[in-house]
Each structure stands twice: as structure tokens, then as C-alpha cells.
Amino acid sequence: MPKKPFSLPTPLISQADDGTWSLEVPGVTKTEGHPSPEWAMAKAVESVRRAAGDIVRRWIAGKPVTPVEQQVVLLVTRGDSQVYAWLEAAFADDRKTP
């Protein structure tokens, strides 16, 4: 029986009391203190790329890597535009909630 693919974690974007924005990818990375949601997303792409590099180094070293971390690495190998689209989709869904 084929394995069910693991889905990527849902990115969470939030605004702090001081007006800055944060974006967290649970279990992967978090970036904080940005002046706009767009800036938080741009920095999150960088942060996800760095986290994927760390995951690959752990994987090569024979340390355990979760299926979700593996999915993040696969997403990053598809390019920054794919990472940005994933983050933007979560942000667009977040804007629709009252």
C-alpha cells in the first residue's frame, strides 16, 4: 500500500502590538519584526531556504528527519517561487477569515 504523503505545515502570519509582522512555519522556522506582511513573507522565503539547508545537513549526517521536514526540502528544491506561492496561499486564506 503506498504511503500517504505528508502535507506541509500551515504558515501563520500575525501582527504584533507594535505593528510589526511575523511569519511562522510551525516546526520549521519563524521570522519576526517586519514592517509589512509582504516583507515578512520575503524574509520567510529566505528563512525556509536556510532551514531546508540545515535539514539536508542533518539528513546527510544520518540524524532523524521528519516526513514534514522532508516535504519542506522537496518544496525548496522546486524554487523560491514555489515557497512564496505556498506562503502566499496561507496568507490569502488568513485574510479571508473574519
C-alpha positions in Angstrom: 0.0 0.0 0.0 1.5 3.4 -1.0 2.4 5.8 1.8 0.2 8.9 2.2 2.3 12.0 1.5 2.7 14.3 4.4 1.4 17.8 4.0 3.4 20.9 4.7 2.7 22.8 7.9 0.4 25.8 7.6 2.3 29.1 7.8 0.9 31.5 10.4 1.2 35.3 9.8 0.5 37.7 12.6 0.8 41.4 13.5 2.3 42.4 16.9 1.0 45.2 19.1 3.9 47.4 17.8 2.6 47.0 14.2 5.4 44.6 13.0 4.7 41.3 11.3 5.8 37.8 12.0 5.5 34.6 9.9 6.0 31.2 11.4 6.2 27.8 9.7 5.5 25.5 12.7 8.3 23.1 13.3 10.5 24.7 10.6 11.2 28.4 11.1 10.0 31.8 12.3 10.8 35.3 11.3 9.7 38.4 13.3 9.7 42.1 13.4 9.0 43.1 9.8 7.3 46.4 8.8 4.7 44.7 6.4 3.3 41.3 5.7 5.0 41.3 2.3 8.3 41.8 3.9 7.6 39.1 6.4 6.8 36.7 3.5 10.0 37.7 1.7 12.1 37.1 4.8 10.3 33.8 5.4 11.3 32.5 2.0 14.9 33.1 3.0 14.4 31.5 6.3 12.7 28.4 4.9 15.5 28.0 2.4 18.1 28.2 5.3 16.0 25.7 7.3 16.0 23.3 4.4 19.7 23.5 4.2 20.0 22.7 7.9 17.6 19.8 7.4 19.7 18.4 4.5 22.9 18.6 6.5 21.2 16.7 9.4 19.8 14.2 6.9 23.3 13.6 5.4 24.8 13.2 8.8 22.3 10.4 9.5 20.3 12.2 12.1 16.5 11.8 12.1 14.5 14.0 9.8 10.7 14.1 10.0 8.5 13.5 7.0 7.3 17.1 7.2 10.9 18.3 7.1 11.5 16.1 4.0 8.5 17.8 2.3 10.0 21.2 3.1 13.3 20.2 1.5 11.4 18.9 -1.6 9.5 22.2 -1.8 12.6 24.3 -1.6 14.2 22.2 -4.4 11.4 23.4 -6.6 12.5 27.0 -6.2 11.7 30.2 -4.3 8.6 30.8 -6.4 7.1 27.6 -5.1 7.9 28.5 -1.5 6.5 32.0 -2.0 3.3 30.6 -3.5 2.9 28.2 -0.5 3.3 31.1 2.0 1.1 33.4 0.0 -1.7 30.9 -0.2 -1.7 30.6 3.6 -1.7 34.4 3.8 -4.6 34.7 1.4 -6.6 32.2 3.3 -5.8 34.1 6.6 -7.2 37.3 5.1 -10.5 35.6 4.3 -11.1 34.8 8.0 -13.0 37.4 9.9 
